[in-house]
Amino acid sequence: MGSTESLGVGIIGLGVVGGGIIDILNDRRDYFKSVRGIDLTVQKIAVRDVSKPRSAGVSSDLLTQNARDVIDHPDVQIVIEVMGGLDPAREYVLAALESGKDVVTANKALLAEHGDELFEAASTHNAGLAFEASVCGGIPIVRSIAQGLPANHVTSLFGILNGTTNYILTKMTDEGGNYADILKQAQDLGYAEADPTMDVDGTDAVQKLSILCRLAFGHSIPYRKMLCEGIEQVSPIDIVFARDLGYTIKLLGIAKPQSGGLEARVHPALVPTDTLLANIKNEFNAIEIVGNAAGPQVYTGKGAGASPTASAVVSDLLYQAELRIAGRQRINRQLVDVEAAEPLATEDIETSYYCRFTVQDTPGVLAHIANIFATHNISIARVIQEDRSETEGGSVPLIMTTHDAREKSMSAAREEIDALDVVTEASQIIRIERLND
Ligand SMILES: NC(=O)c1ccc[n+]([C@@H]2O[C@H](COP(=O)([O-])OP(=O)(O)OC[C@H]3O[C@@H](n4cnc5c(N)ncnc54)[C@H](OP(=O)(O)O)[C@@H]3O)[C@@H](O)[C@H]2O)c1
C-alpha cells in the first residue's frame, strides 16, 4: 500500500444533504484511505441549533453553532457548504476561500447569484470552488463537461433540470389529473417542498442553467435575464393534444449559441415522444449535450435527495483533496475566464409553436386565424379542430402547430388573435423543441 495523506474537512449544514455526506464518508472512508490514499476526517460541523437530535454517525463534540469555528479551524483544509440560502452562505464561502481553503458547495442559488465574485475569489486565493451537487444532484454533469468535453465546442444543451416539475408533468401525462392536485400529491410524498414556488415557476431550473452556461459556453449570464416560464399554466388538455400530435410536455432548460448571442431559456416545451428526454420520468433529471467533436450525449439520474446529492459533494471533496495533495491549481480557469453576456433577446428566438385557441364554434374562424398568421409570416404545420360544441355558438378548442417562426412574430399574431370577437379565452402557446433531430 502507498502512503496516505490526511486532510481535515469542515461542514456547514447538517440537514438533508449534510446527513447524506456523513453517511457516505462513514461508509467510504476506509476505501478512500486504502485505494485513493486519502484520509478525510471531519473536524467540525456548523448547524443552526446544536440541541436538535442528530443521527448516530455524528458525535456532539463536532457540532458548533458558529460557522467560523469550521472556517477558522486549523485542521480544516476543505469546507463543505450545505446550509443553503444566500446570506450568510456567501460570507462563509468567501471567508473560507480568502483563507485559502477549498470549498465544496451544493448551493445553486448562491452560485447563480454570486458566481462571478466567488470564482474570482477562489482564483485570487488559489483555492478550489467545486459545485457538482448544485446542478442535477447525483448526475456528474459538471465533471463530465469540465473534464470530459474540453475538446469540444458545445453546440447545444437541453436539460430536464428540476425533479419536482418533471414528477408533476409525468403524473399529468401518464395518469391524468390537474396540476394543483398532483402538486399536492407530490408535497405529501416529499417530492415537492412545502413552498414549491422556486421549482414550479422555473427559478430552480434557470439558476442551474446559468451555472451550466458558465461551464459549457464560458458565458456569465445573470439568470434573471434569461427567459423563464414555469409549469403552472400547463393544463391537462394541452398534455392530451400534445400526445395526439406526437409530443410530450417537459420543462426544459435550453442553451444554444446563435449568431446574435447565446440562447438561454427555461420554459415548458413539447418534445417528440420518441426522444430520450421525453422518456425521462418522475423525479429524474437529464441533460442532452452536443459537442462538435464528441457528438450528442445524454446524462440522466436523480437530481436531488440526500444520497444522490451527497454522492456529488463527496466526489468533489475527493477530487479537491487530490488536487491539493498534488499541489495543482484547484480552480478550473474555465470558470473564471468567462465573458459577461446577455442572453439572446426573447423576441429573436426562432422555434415552432403549439397553439391552443378557444374559439366560438362558428364558420370562418379558422380562416380568420390563418390569415393573421399569414400576415406575420407564420406558416401553419398542422391543425386539429375538435368536434362541434354541444351548445349552438359555444366554445371549442382549435389546435395549430407552426413551422419555425420568430418569437416576435408569434407574440404579435397572438395579440391580434386574442383580440378577435370569436376568441373566447386567452390563447395557450407552448414552444416546440425538436431537440437534436
Ligand atoms: N435537498 C436536496 O435534495 C438538495 C439537492 C441539491 C442541492 N441541494 C442544496 O443543498 C443545500 C442544503 O440543502 P438541504 O436540503 O440539506 O437543507 P436543509 O435540510 O434545510 O439543511 C440545512 C442545514 O443548514 C444548517 N444551517 C442553516 N443555517 C445555518 C447557519 N446560519 N449556520 C450554520 N448552519 C446553518 C441547518 O441547521 P439545523 O439542522 O440546526 O437546522 C441544517 O442543518 C442547499 O443549498 C440546497 O439547494 C439540496
The ligand as an ORCA input file, in Angstrom:
! r2SCAN-3c Opt
* xyz 0 1
  N     -32.054     18.510     -0.512
  C     -31.674     18.218     -1.758
  O     -32.114     17.226     -2.331
  C     -30.689     19.104     -2.468
  C     -30.309     18.777     -3.781
  C     -29.353     19.575     -4.448
  C     -28.838     20.677     -3.803
  N     -29.276     20.982     -2.533
  C     -28.700     22.167     -1.895
  O     -28.006     21.771     -0.731
  C     -28.076     22.790      0.251
  C     -28.601     22.193      1.551
  O     -29.882     21.649      1.342
  P     -30.589     20.722      2.439
  O     -31.788     20.165      1.761
  O     -29.610     19.803      3.053
  O     -31.055     21.827      3.505
  P     -31.625     21.573      4.980
  O     -32.085     20.175      5.134
  O     -32.576     22.676      5.257
  O     -30.337     21.760      5.920
  C     -29.750     22.991      6.166
  C     -28.711     22.817      7.265
  O     -28.002     24.042      7.424
  C     -27.969     24.394      8.813
  N     -27.954     25.844      8.916
  C     -28.878     26.735      8.488
  N     -28.494     27.981      8.741
  C     -27.272     27.897      9.352
  C     -26.346     28.847      9.856
  N     -26.596     30.143      9.790
  N     -25.189     28.384     10.380
  C     -24.924     27.052     10.454
  N     -25.760     26.103      9.971
  C     -26.927     26.529      9.443
  C     -29.226     23.790      9.406
  O     -29.038     23.610     10.803
  P     -30.114     22.860     11.739
  O     -30.010     21.401     11.366
  O     -29.664     23.129     13.118
  O     -31.451     23.450     11.393
  C     -29.306     22.462      8.631
  O     -28.509     21.505      9.242
  C     -28.943     23.890     -0.363
  O     -28.131     24.856     -0.963
  C     -29.740     23.154     -1.431
  O     -30.155     23.988     -2.512
  C     -30.157     20.229     -1.863
*
